[in-house]
Amino acid sequence: MKNENIPADVKSKSLKEARDEINDILNKLESKEVDLANSIDDYKRLIQLNNHIDLLFKKKVKEISLIAKDLKKNDKK
């Protein structure tokens, strides 16, 4: 899923906020009184939140890689 397909309200969430909402959705889906129509919407939301978290991690990995690269350059000087 591309970044454009993630709703703005999901994009604005921090990692902790997204994780908390995922936990809420999972608890709801695991309950015995689940409505199928709502479950589909919850599942779609879960996918959006998961993709947002994935993008946050990829961004952080890129930042860490750049920092590591800069440190290696400075060590060679």
PDB file of N, CA, C and O in Angstrom:
ATOM      1  N   MET A   1       0.855  -1.180   0.000  1.00  0.00           N
ATOM      2  CA  MET A   1       0.000   0.000   0.000  1.00  0.00           C
ATOM      3  C   MET A   1       0.894   1.234   0.000  1.00  0.00           C
ATOM      4  O   MET A   1       1.818   1.355   0.804  1.00  0.00           O
ATOM      5  N   LYS A   2       0.603   2.123  -0.900  1.00  0.00           N
ATOM      6  CA  LYS A   2       1.379   3.344  -0.992  1.00  0.00           C
ATOM      7  C   LYS A   2       0.972   4.316   0.101  1.00  0.00           C
ATOM      8  O   LYS A   2      -0.122   4.231   0.659  1.00  0.00           O
ATOM      9  N   ASN A   3       1.860   5.226   0.390  1.00  0.00           N
ATOM     10  CA  ASN A   3       1.620   6.239   1.417  1.00  0.00           C
ATOM     11  C   ASN A   3       0.353   7.040   1.136  1.00  0.00           C
ATOM     12  O   ASN A   3      -0.331   7.460   2.069  1.00  0.00           O
ATOM     13  N   GLU A   4       0.031   7.258  -0.154  1.00  0.00           N
ATOM     14  CA  GLU A   4      -1.152   8.054  -0.512  1.00  0.00           C
ATOM     15  C   GLU A   4      -2.443   7.338  -0.131  1.00  0.00           C
ATOM     16  O   GLU A   4      -3.469   7.987   0.073  1.00  0.00           O
ATOM     17  N   ASN A   5      -2.407   6.017  -0.033  1.00  0.00           N
ATOM     18  CA  ASN A   5      -3.596   5.246   0.282  1.00  0.00           C
ATOM     19  C   ASN A   5      -3.881   5.163   1.779  1.00  0.00           C
ATOM     20  O   ASN A   5      -4.890   4.594   2.194  1.00  0.00           O
ATOM     21  N   ILE A   6      -3.002   5.723   2.571  1.00  0.00           N
ATOM     22  CA  ILE A   6      -3.196   5.716   4.019  1.00  0.00           C
ATOM     23  C   ILE A   6      -3.906   7.012   4.393  1.00  0.00           C
ATOM     24  O   ILE A   6      -3.424   8.097   4.068  1.00  0.00           O
ATOM     25  N   PRO A   7      -5.052   6.912   5.078  1.00  0.00           N
ATOM     26  CA  PRO A   7      -5.808   8.119   5.437  1.00  0.00           C
ATOM     27  C   PRO A   7      -5.002   9.062   6.335  1.00  0.00           C
ATOM     28  O   PRO A   7      -4.121   8.629   7.077  1.00  0.00           O
ATOM     29  N   ALA A   8      -5.314  10.332   6.254  1.00  0.00           N
ATOM     30  CA  ALA A   8      -4.583  11.357   7.013  1.00  0.00           C
ATOM     31  C   ALA A   8      -4.653  11.103   8.513  1.00  0.00           C
ATOM     32  O   ALA A   8      -3.677  11.342   9.224  1.00  0.00           O
ATOM     33  N   ASP A   9      -5.791  10.624   9.002  1.00  0.00           N
ATOM     34  CA  ASP A   9      -5.892  10.389  10.446  1.00  0.00           C
ATOM     35  C   ASP A   9      -4.966   9.267  10.901  1.00  0.00           C
ATOM     36  O   ASP A   9      -4.557   9.237  12.062  1.00  0.00           O
ATOM     37  N   VAL A  10      -4.633   8.353  10.008  1.00  0.00           N
ATOM     38  CA  VAL A  10      -3.680   7.296  10.345  1.00  0.00           C
ATOM     39  C   VAL A  10      -2.258   7.837  10.225  1.00  0.00           C
ATOM     40  O   VAL A  10      -1.417   7.568  11.083  1.00  0.00           O
ATOM     41  N   LYS A  11      -1.986   8.597   9.165  1.00  0.00           N
ATOM     42  CA  LYS A  11      -0.652   9.160   8.953  1.00  0.00           C
ATOM     43  C   LYS A  11      -0.205  10.052  10.108  1.00  0.00           C
ATOM     44  O   LYS A  11       0.988  10.160  10.392  1.00  0.00           O
ATOM     45  N   SER A  12      -1.163  10.685  10.767  1.00  0.00           N
ATOM     46  CA  SER A  12      -0.812  11.621  11.841  1.00  0.00           C
ATOM     47  C   SER A  12      -0.517  10.920  13.167  1.00  0.00           C
ATOM     48  O   SER A  12      -0.087  11.567  14.122  1.00  0.00           O
ATOM     49  N   LYS A  13      -0.740   9.620  13.238  1.00  0.00           N
ATOM     50  CA  LYS A  13      -0.535   8.892  14.487  1.00  0.00           C
ATOM     51  C   LYS A  13       0.940   8.592  14.721  1.00  0.00           C
ATOM     52  O   LYS A  13       1.705   8.329  13.793  1.00  0.00           O
ATOM     53  N   SER A  14       1.303   8.642  15.987  1.00  0.00           N
ATOM     54  CA  SER A  14       2.641   8.210  16.372  1.00  0.00           C
ATOM     55  C   SER A  14       2.668   6.689  16.370  1.00  0.00           C
ATOM     56  O   SER A  14       1.626   6.044  16.254  1.00  0.00           O
ATOM     57  N   LEU A  15       3.838   6.130  16.497  1.00  0.00           N
ATOM     58  CA  LEU A  15       3.973   4.680  16.544  1.00  0.00           C
ATOM     59  C   LEU A  15       3.157   4.099  17.695  1.00  0.00           C
ATOM     60  O   LEU A  15       2.467   3.093  17.528  1.00  0.00           O
ATOM     61  N   LYS A  16       3.237   4.725  18.848  1.00  0.00           N
ATOM     62  CA  LYS A  16       2.507   4.246  20.025  1.00  0.00           C
ATOM     63  C   LYS A  16       0.998   4.340  19.812  1.00  0.00           C
ATOM     64  O   LYS A  16       0.268   3.413  20.163  1.00  0.00           O
ATOM     65  N   GLU A  17       0.526   5.437  19.246  1.00  0.00           N
ATOM     66  CA  GLU A  17      -0.906   5.604  19.000  1.00  0.00           C
ATOM     67  C   GLU A  17      -1.419   4.544  18.018  1.00  0.00           C
ATOM     68  O   GLU A  17      -2.491   3.973  18.217  1.00  0.00           O
ATOM     69  N   ALA A  18      -0.652   4.290  16.967  1.00  0.00           N
ATOM     70  CA  ALA A  18      -1.041   3.283  15.981  1.00  0.00           C
ATOM     71  C   ALA A  18      -1.054   1.899  16.615  1.00  0.00           C
ATOM     72  O   ALA A  18      -1.976   1.114  16.389  1.00  0.00           O
ATOM     73  N   ARG A  19      -0.038   1.605  17.400  1.00  0.00           N
ATOM     74  CA  ARG A  19       0.037   0.307  18.073  1.00  0.00           C
ATOM     75  C   ARG A  19      -1.132   0.117  19.045  1.00  0.00           C
ATOM     76  O   ARG A  19      -1.708  -0.969  19.121  1.00  0.00           O
ATOM     77  N   ASP A  20      -1.478   1.168  19.782  1.00  0.00           N
ATOM     78  CA  ASP A  20      -2.602   1.093  20.714  1.00  0.00           C
ATOM     79  C   ASP A  20      -3.917   0.845  19.986  1.00  0.00           C
ATOM     80  O   ASP A  20      -4.743   0.052  20.438  1.00  0.00           O
ATOM     81  N   GLU A  21      -4.109   1.526  18.856  1.00  0.00           N
ATOM     82  CA  GLU A  21      -5.339   1.311  18.091  1.00  0.00           C
ATOM     83  C   GLU A  21      -5.375  -0.105  17.515  1.00  0.00           C
ATOM     84  O   GLU A  21      -6.433  -0.734  17.488  1.00  0.00           O
ATOM     85  N   ILE A  22      -4.236  -0.605  17.058  1.00  0.00           N
ATOM     86  CA  ILE A  22      -4.172  -1.982  16.570  1.00  0.00           C
ATOM     87  C   ILE A  22      -4.568  -2.952  17.675  1.00  0.00           C
ATOM     88  O   ILE A  22      -5.343  -3.878  17.438  1.00  0.00           O
ATOM     89  N   ASN A  23      -4.046  -2.749  18.874  1.00  0.00           N
ATOM     90  CA  ASN A  23      -4.397  -3.626  19.993  1.00  0.00           C
ATOM     91  C   ASN A  23      -5.893  -3.568  20.293  1.00  0.00           C
ATOM     92  O   ASN A  23      -6.509  -4.597  20.572  1.00  0.00           O
ATOM     93  N   ASP A  24      -6.479  -2.378  20.239  1.00  0.00           N
ATOM     94  CA  ASP A  24      -7.922  -2.237  20.464  1.00  0.00           C
ATOM     95  C   ASP A  24      -8.717  -3.013  19.418  1.00  0.00           C
ATOM     96  O   ASP A  24      -9.678  -3.710  19.748  1.00  0.00           O
ATOM     97  N   ILE A  25      -8.311  -2.888  18.157  1.00  0.00           N
ATOM     98  CA  ILE A  25      -9.010  -3.584  17.075  1.00  0.00           C
ATOM     99  C   ILE A  25      -8.873  -5.095  17.235  1.00  0.00           C
ATOM    100  O   ILE A  25      -9.845  -5.829  17.059  1.00  0.00           O
ATOM    101  N   LEU A  26      -7.673  -5.559  17.567  1.00  0.00           N
ATOM    102  CA  LEU A  26      -7.464  -6.997  17.738  1.00  0.00           C
ATOM    103  C   LEU A  26      -8.318  -7.539  18.880  1.00  0.00           C
ATOM    104  O   LEU A  26      -8.911  -8.611  18.763  1.00  0.00           O
ATOM    105  N   ASN A  27      -8.378  -6.800  19.979  1.00  0.00           N
ATOM    106  CA  ASN A  27      -9.224  -7.234  21.096  1.00  0.00           C
ATOM    107  C   ASN A  27     -10.687  -7.302  20.677  1.00  0.00           C
ATOM    108  O   ASN A  27     -11.406  -8.230  21.049  1.00  0.00           O
ATOM    109  N   LYS A  28     -11.115  -6.324  19.908  1.00  0.00           N
ATOM    110  CA  LYS A  28     -12.501  -6.291  19.418  1.00  0.00           C
ATOM    111  C   LYS A  28     -12.773  -7.485  18.494  1.00  0.00           C
ATOM    112  O   LYS A  28     -13.811  -8.138  18.605  1.00  0.00           O
ATOM    113  N   LEU A  29     -11.829  -7.764  17.578  1.00  0.00           N
ATOM    114  CA  LEU A  29     -12.008  -8.870  16.639  1.00  0.00           C
ATOM    115  C   LEU A  29     -11.976 -10.231  17.335  1.00  0.00           C
ATOM    116  O   LEU A  29     -12.597 -11.185  16.866  1.00  0.00           O
ATOM    117  N   GLU A  30     -11.261 -10.320  18.440  1.00  0.00           N
ATOM    118  CA  GLU A  30     -11.163 -11.580  19.168  1.00  0.00           C
ATOM    119  C   GLU A  30     -12.355 -11.825  20.086  1.00  0.00           C
ATOM    120  O   GLU A  30     -12.510 -12.928  20.611  1.00  0.00           O
ATOM    121  N   SER A  31     -13.191 -10.825  20.285  1.00  0.00           N
ATOM    122  CA  SER A  31     -14.350 -11.005  21.151  1.00  0.00           C
ATOM    123  C   SER A  31     -15.359 -11.935  20.491  1.00  0.00           C
ATOM    124  O   SER A  31     -15.346 -12.106  19.272  1.00  0.00           O
ATOM    125  N   LYS A  32     -16.214 -12.523  21.280  1.00  0.00           N
ATOM    126  CA  LYS A  32     -17.175 -13.494  20.762  1.00  0.00           C
ATOM    127  C   LYS A  32     -18.359 -12.827  20.071  1.00  0.00           C
ATOM    128  O   LYS A  32     -19.057 -13.465  19.283  1.00  0.00           O
ATOM    129  N   GLU A  33     -18.584 -11.574  20.354  1.00  0.00           N
ATOM    130  CA  GLU A  33     -19.723 -10.862  19.777  1.00  0.00           C
ATOM    131  C   GLU A  33     -19.241  -9.947  18.648  1.00  0.00           C
ATOM    132  O   GLU A  33     -19.250  -8.722  18.772  1.00  0.00           O
ATOM    133  N   VAL A  34     -18.825 -10.566  17.558  1.00  0.00           N
ATOM    134  CA  VAL A  34     -18.257  -9.834  16.435  1.00  0.00           C
ATOM    135  C   VAL A  34     -19.282  -9.744  15.302  1.00  0.00           C
ATOM    136  O   VAL A  34     -19.886 -10.743  14.913  1.00  0.00           O
ATOM    137  N   ASP A  35     -19.464  -8.546  14.792  1.00  0.00           N
ATOM    138  CA  ASP A  35     -20.334  -8.310  13.637  1.00  0.00           C
ATOM    139  C   ASP A  35     -19.469  -8.371  12.382  1.00  0.00           C
ATOM    140  O   ASP A  35     -18.480  -7.647  12.275  1.00  0.00           O
ATOM    141  N   LEU A  36     -19.832  -9.222  11.443  1.00  0.00           N
ATOM    142  CA  LEU A  36     -19.011  -9.437  10.257  1.00  0.00           C
ATOM    143  C   LEU A  36     -18.776  -8.155   9.460  1.00  0.00           C
ATOM    144  O   LEU A  36     -17.654  -7.899   9.023  1.00  0.00           O
ATOM    145  N   ALA A  37     -19.811  -7.351   9.266  1.00  0.00           N
ATOM    146  CA  ALA A  37     -19.667  -6.106   8.493  1.00  0.00           C
ATOM    147  C   ALA A  37     -18.662  -5.166   9.163  1.00  0.00           C
ATOM    148  O   ALA A  37     -17.813  -4.579   8.492  1.00  0.00           O
ATOM    149  N   ASN A  38     -18.761  -5.028  10.473  1.00  0.00           N
ATOM    150  CA  ASN A  38     -17.814  -4.176  11.199  1.00  0.00           C
ATOM    151  C   ASN A  38     -16.423  -4.790  11.210  1.00  0.00           C
ATOM    152  O   ASN A  38     -15.423  -4.072  11.204  1.00  0.00           O
ATOM    153  N   SER A  39     -16.357  -6.103  11.227  1.00  0.00           N
ATOM    154  CA  SER A  39     -15.060  -6.777  11.233  1.00  0.00           C
ATOM    155  C   SER A  39     -14.281  -6.479   9.961  1.00  0.00           C
ATOM    156  O   SER A  39     -13.062  -6.313  10.005  1.00  0.00           O
ATOM    157  N   ILE A  40     -14.964  -6.411   8.842  1.00  0.00           N
ATOM    158  CA  ILE A  40     -14.297  -6.101   7.574  1.00  0.00           C
ATOM    159  C   ILE A  40     -13.723  -4.692   7.619  1.00  0.00           C
ATOM    160  O   ILE A  40     -12.590  -4.469   7.194  1.00  0.00           O
ATOM    161  N   ASP A  41     -14.500  -3.737   8.133  1.00  0.00           N
ATOM    162  CA  ASP A  41     -14.002  -2.366   8.264  1.00  0.00           C
ATOM    163  C   ASP A  41     -12.831  -2.301   9.239  1.00  0.00           C
ATOM    164  O   ASP A  41     -11.853  -1.592   8.999  1.00  0.00           O
ATOM    165  N   ASP A  42     -12.936  -3.047  10.345  1.00  0.00           N
ATOM    166  CA  ASP A  42     -11.845  -3.076  11.328  1.00  0.00           C
ATOM    167  C   ASP A  42     -10.588  -3.673  10.712  1.00  0.00           C
ATOM    168  O   ASP A  42      -9.480  -3.197  10.957  1.00  0.00           O
ATOM    169  N   TYR A  43     -10.765  -4.720   9.910  1.00  0.00           N
ATOM    170  CA  TYR A  43      -9.622  -5.355   9.263  1.00  0.00           C
ATOM    171  C   TYR A  43      -8.937  -4.384   8.298  1.00  0.00           C
ATOM    172  O   TYR A  43      -7.709  -4.306   8.264  1.00  0.00           O
ATOM    173  N   LYS A  44      -9.722  -3.649   7.519  1.00  0.00           N
ATOM    174  CA  LYS A  44      -9.156  -2.655   6.599  1.00  0.00           C
ATOM    175  C   LYS A  44      -8.380  -1.593   7.369  1.00  0.00           C
ATOM    176  O   LYS A  44      -7.296  -1.184   6.955  1.00  0.00           O
ATOM    177  N   ARG A  45      -8.943  -1.150   8.494  1.00  0.00           N
ATOM    178  CA  ARG A  45      -8.267  -0.156   9.336  1.00  0.00           C
ATOM    179  C   ARG A  45      -6.960  -0.741   9.875  1.00  0.00           C
ATOM    180  O   ARG A  45      -5.938  -0.057   9.920  1.00  0.00           O
ATOM    181  N   LEU A  46      -7.004  -1.988  10.274  1.00  0.00           N
ATOM    182  CA  LEU A  46      -5.817  -2.668  10.790  1.00  0.00           C
ATOM    183  C   LEU A  46      -4.711  -2.694   9.741  1.00  0.00           C
ATOM    184  O   LEU A  46      -3.545  -2.469  10.063  1.00  0.00           O
ATOM    185  N   ILE A  47      -5.068  -2.963   8.505  1.00  0.00           N
ATOM    186  CA  ILE A  47      -4.093  -2.976   7.402  1.00  0.00           C
ATOM    187  C   ILE A  47      -3.495  -1.582   7.202  1.00  0.00           C
ATOM    188  O   ILE A  47      -2.288  -1.444   7.007  1.00  0.00           O
ATOM    189  N   GLN A  48      -4.337  -0.559   7.250  1.00  0.00           N
ATOM    190  CA  GLN A  48      -3.847   0.816   7.093  1.00  0.00           C
ATOM    191  C   GLN A  48      -2.883   1.180   8.214  1.00  0.00           C
ATOM    192  O   GLN A  48      -1.838   1.781   7.967  1.00  0.00           O
ATOM    193  N   LEU A  49      -3.225   0.822   9.426  1.00  0.00           N
ATOM    194  CA  LEU A  49      -2.346   1.111  10.572  1.00  0.00           C
ATOM    195  C   LEU A  49      -1.038   0.344  10.449  1.00  0.00           C
ATOM    196  O   LEU A  49       0.031   0.887  10.727  1.00  0.00           O
ATOM    197  N   ASN A  50      -1.117  -0.899  10.039  1.00  0.00           N
ATOM    198  CA  ASN A  50       0.083  -1.708   9.869  1.00  0.00           C
ATOM    199  C   ASN A  50       0.996  -1.116   8.796  1.00  0.00           C
ATOM    200  O   ASN A  50       2.213  -1.058   8.973  1.00  0.00           O
ATOM    201  N   ASN A  51       0.411  -0.682   7.695  1.00  0.00           N
ATOM    202  CA  ASN A  51       1.210  -0.070   6.626  1.00  0.00           C
ATOM    203  C   ASN A  51       1.853   1.231   7.089  1.00  0.00           C
ATOM    204  O   ASN A  51       2.985   1.538   6.714  1.00  0.00           O
ATOM    205  N   HIS A  52       1.135   1.988   7.899  1.00  0.00           N
ATOM    206  CA  HIS A  52       1.688   3.228   8.451  1.00  0.00           C
ATOM    207  C   HIS A  52       2.896   2.921   9.343  1.00  0.00           C
ATOM    208  O   HIS A  52       3.928   3.585   9.250  1.00  0.00           O
ATOM    209  N   ILE A  53       2.759   1.922  10.194  1.00  0.00           N
ATOM    210  CA  ILE A  53       3.872   1.531  11.073  1.00  0.00           C
ATOM    211  C   ILE A  53       5.054   1.058  10.230  1.00  0.00           C
ATOM    212  O   ILE A  53       6.201   1.384  10.533  1.00  0.00           O
ATOM    213  N   ASP A  54       4.781   0.300   9.189  1.00  0.00           N
ATOM    214  CA  ASP A  54       5.836  -0.175   8.298  1.00  0.00           C
ATOM    215  C   ASP A  54       6.594   1.001   7.680  1.00  0.00           C
ATOM    216  O   ASP A  54       7.823   0.991   7.616  1.00  0.00           O
ATOM    217  N   LEU A  55       5.856   2.007   7.229  1.00  0.00           N
ATOM    218  CA  LEU A  55       6.496   3.193   6.647  1.00  0.00           C
ATOM    219  C   LEU A  55       7.329   3.949   7.679  1.00  0.00           C
ATOM    220  O   LEU A  55       8.410   4.449   7.370  1.00  0.00           O
ATOM    221  N   LEU A  56       6.811   4.030   8.922  1.00  0.00           N
ATOM    222  CA  LEU A  56       7.577   4.695   9.980  1.00  0.00           C
ATOM    223  C   LEU A  56       8.890   3.973  10.235  1.00  0.00           C
ATOM    224  O   LEU A  56       9.928   4.615  10.400  1.00  0.00           O
ATOM    225  N   PHE A  57       8.858   2.641  10.269  1.00  0.00           N
ATOM    226  CA  PHE A  57      10.078   1.864  10.482  1.00  0.00           C
ATOM    227  C   PHE A  57      11.048   2.012   9.321  1.00  0.00           C
ATOM    228  O   PHE A  57      12.253   2.145   9.534  1.00  0.00           O
ATOM    229  N   LYS A  58      10.538   1.991   8.098  1.00  0.00           N
ATOM    230  CA  LYS A  58      11.410   2.154   6.930  1.00  0.00           C
ATOM    231  C   LYS A  58      12.096   3.517   6.943  1.00  0.00           C
ATOM    232  O   LYS A  58      13.273   3.633   6.603  1.00  0.00           O
ATOM    233  N   LYS A  59      11.347   4.545   7.339  1.00  0.00           N
ATOM    234  CA  LYS A  59      11.915   5.893   7.432  1.00  0.00           C
ATOM    235  C   LYS A  59      13.021   5.926   8.489  1.00  0.00           C
ATOM    236  O   LYS A  59      14.075   6.523   8.270  1.00  0.00           O
ATOM    237  N   LYS A  60      12.781   5.288   9.624  1.00  0.00           N
ATOM    238  CA  LYS A  60      13.768   5.273  10.710  1.00  0.00           C
ATOM    239  C   LYS A  60      15.011   4.491  10.295  1.00  0.00           C
ATOM    240  O   LYS A  60      16.128   4.893  10.622  1.00  0.00           O
ATOM    241  N   VAL A  61      14.835   3.386   9.583  1.00  0.00           N
ATOM    242  CA  VAL A  61      15.972   2.593   9.109  1.00  0.00           C
ATOM    243  C   VAL A  61      16.828   3.423   8.164  1.00  0.00           C
ATOM    244  O   VAL A  61      18.056   3.377   8.225  1.00  0.00           O
ATOM    245  N   LYS A  62      16.175   4.180   7.292  1.00  0.00           N
ATOM    246  CA  LYS A  62      16.897   5.027   6.353  1.00  0.00           C
ATOM    247  C   LYS A  62      17.719   6.087   7.109  1.00  0.00           C
ATOM    248  O   LYS A  62      18.875   6.346   6.773  1.00  0.00           O
ATOM    249  N   GLU A  63      17.100   6.692   8.132  1.00  0.00           N
ATOM    250  CA  GLU A  63      17.811   7.698   8.935  1.00  0.00           C
ATOM    251  C   GLU A  63      19.014   7.081   9.632  1.00  0.00           C
ATOM    252  O   GLU A  63      20.093   7.672   9.651  1.00  0.00           O
ATOM    253  N   ILE A  64      18.835   5.906  10.201  1.00  0.00           N
ATOM    254  CA  ILE A  64      19.933   5.231  10.903  1.00  0.00           C
ATOM    255  C   ILE A  64      21.047   4.869   9.925  1.00  0.00           C
ATOM    256  O   ILE A  64      22.226   5.001  10.253  1.00  0.00           O
ATOM    257  N   SER A  65      20.686   4.421   8.739  1.00  0.00           N
ATOM    258  CA  SER A  65      21.695   4.078   7.725  1.00  0.00           C
ATOM    259  C   SER A  65      22.519   5.295   7.325  1.00  0.00           C
ATOM    260  O   SER A  65      23.737   5.206   7.174  1.00  0.00           O
ATOM    261  N   LEU A  66      21.851   6.427   7.156  1.00  0.00           N
ATOM    262  CA  LEU A  66      22.571   7.658   6.809  1.00  0.00           C
ATOM    263  C   LEU A  66      23.520   8.080   7.921  1.00  0.00           C
ATOM    264  O   LEU A  66      24.645   8.502   7.653  1.00  0.00           O
ATOM    265  N   ILE A  67      23.076   7.969   9.152  1.00  0.00           N
ATOM    266  CA  ILE A  67      23.928   8.318  10.293  1.00  0.00           C
ATOM    267  C   ILE A  67      25.133   7.382  10.353  1.00  0.00           C
ATOM    268  O   ILE A  67      26.260   7.824  10.573  1.00  0.00           O
ATOM    269  N   ALA A  68      24.887   6.086  10.156  1.00  0.00           N
ATOM    270  CA  ALA A  68      25.982   5.118  10.183  1.00  0.00           C
ATOM    271  C   ALA A  68      26.980   5.392   9.065  1.00  0.00           C
ATOM    272  O   ALA A  68      28.189   5.273   9.266  1.00  0.00           O
ATOM    273  N   LYS A  69      26.484   5.755   7.901  1.00  0.00           N
ATOM    274  CA  LYS A  69      27.344   6.069   6.767  1.00  0.00           C
ATOM    275  C   LYS A  69      28.217   7.286   7.080  1.00  0.00           C
ATOM    276  O   LYS A  69      29.413   7.297   6.789  1.00  0.00           O
ATOM    277  N   ASP A  70      27.603   8.308   7.676  1.00  0.00           N
ATOM    278  CA  ASP A  70      28.347   9.510   8.059  1.00  0.00           C
ATOM    279  C   ASP A  70      29.409   9.196   9.106  1.00  0.00           C
ATOM    280  O   ASP A  70      30.516   9.730   9.049  1.00  0.00           O
ATOM    281  N   LEU A  71      29.078   8.336  10.055  1.00  0.00           N
ATOM    282  CA  LEU A  71      30.050   7.954  11.082  1.00  0.00           C
ATOM    283  C   LEU A  71      31.233   7.217  10.477  1.00  0.00           C
ATOM    284  O   LEU A  71      32.374   7.437  10.883  1.00  0.00           O
ATOM    285  N   LYS A  72      30.973   6.352   9.518  1.00  0.00           N
ATOM    286  CA  LYS A  72      32.057   5.617   8.845  1.00  0.00           C
ATOM    287  C   LYS A  72      32.960   6.577   8.072  1.00  0.00           C
ATOM    288  O   LYS A  72      34.181   6.417   8.062  1.00  0.00           O
ATOM    289  N   LYS A  73      32.351   7.583   7.420  1.00  0.00           N
ATOM    290  CA  LYS A  73      33.137   8.584   6.686  1.00  0.00           C
ATOM    291  C   LYS A  73      34.042   9.349   7.647  1.00  0.00           C
ATOM    292  O   LYS A  73      35.212   9.587   7.346  1.00  0.00           O
ATOM    293  N   ASN A  74      33.513   9.726   8.780  1.00  0.00           N
ATOM    294  CA  ASN A  74      34.280  10.497   9.757  1.00  0.00           C
ATOM    295  C   ASN A  74      35.390   9.658  10.386  1.00  0.00           C
ATOM    296  O   ASN A  74      36.442  10.201  10.725  1.00  0.00           O
ATOM    297  N   ASP A  75      35.186   8.362  10.551  1.00  0.00           N
ATOM    298  CA  ASP A  75      36.200   7.482  11.112  1.00  0.00           C
ATOM    299  C   ASP A  75      37.377   7.312  10.161  1.00  0.00           C
ATOM    300  O   ASP A  75      38.509   7.115  10.603  1.00  0.00           O
ATOM    301  N   LYS A  76      37.118   7.388   8.854  1.00  0.00           N
ATOM    302  CA  LYS A  76      38.180   7.222   7.865  1.00  0.00           C
ATOM    303  C   LYS A  76      39.054   8.465   7.740  1.00  0.00           C
ATOM    304  O   LYS A  76      40.157   8.401   7.197  1.00  0.00           O
ATOM    305  N   LYS A  77      38.568   9.582   8.237  1.00  0.00           N
ATOM    306  CA  LYS A  77      39.356  10.840   8.130  1.00  0.00           C
ATOM    307  C   LYS A  77      40.473  10.911   9.112  1.00  0.00           C
ATOM    308  O   LYS A  77      41.210  11.896   9.140  1.00  0.00           O
TER     309      LYS A  77
END
